[in-house]
Amino acid sequence: MSYDIRHLRAAHRFETKVDGEACQLDYSLHNGIMTITHTWVPDDVGGRGIAGELVRAAMEAARGEGWKVEPACSYARSWMERHPEYAALRA
């Protein structure tokens, strides 16, 4: 399934709404390193792959910007381990 994920650069956030529920990934950016600090999907809409799509959107944005990624969030860290095609982005 495809989600309408928006990159809110000023807020350092990726977000989408699913069934009226806000889902988000927060990050910080310093010296070209995107540190993913938090991924949140409410239980009511969990289990649909939303968190994974948020992380994928962040990875693609980092790739496009030439940033490295530090997955401080446990979900983002495990997602990166399962997707070796993004290993080159690891800070």
HELIX and SHEET records of a PDB file:
HELIX    1   1 ARG A    9  ALA A   11  5                                   3    
HELIX    2   2 ASP A   43  VAL A   45  5                                   3    
HELIX    3   3 ILE A   50  GLU A   65  1                                  16    
HELIX    4   4 SER A   74  ARG A   82  1                                   9    
HELIX    5   5 PRO A   84  LEU A   89  5                                   6    
SHEET    1   A 5 ARG A   6  LEU A   8  0                                        
SHEET    2   A 5 ARG A  13  VAL A  18 -1                                        
SHEET    3   A 5 GLU A  21  HIS A  30 -1                                        
SHEET    4   A 5 ILE A  33  TRP A  40 -1                                        
SHEET    5   A 5 LYS A  68  PRO A  71  1                                        
END                                                                             
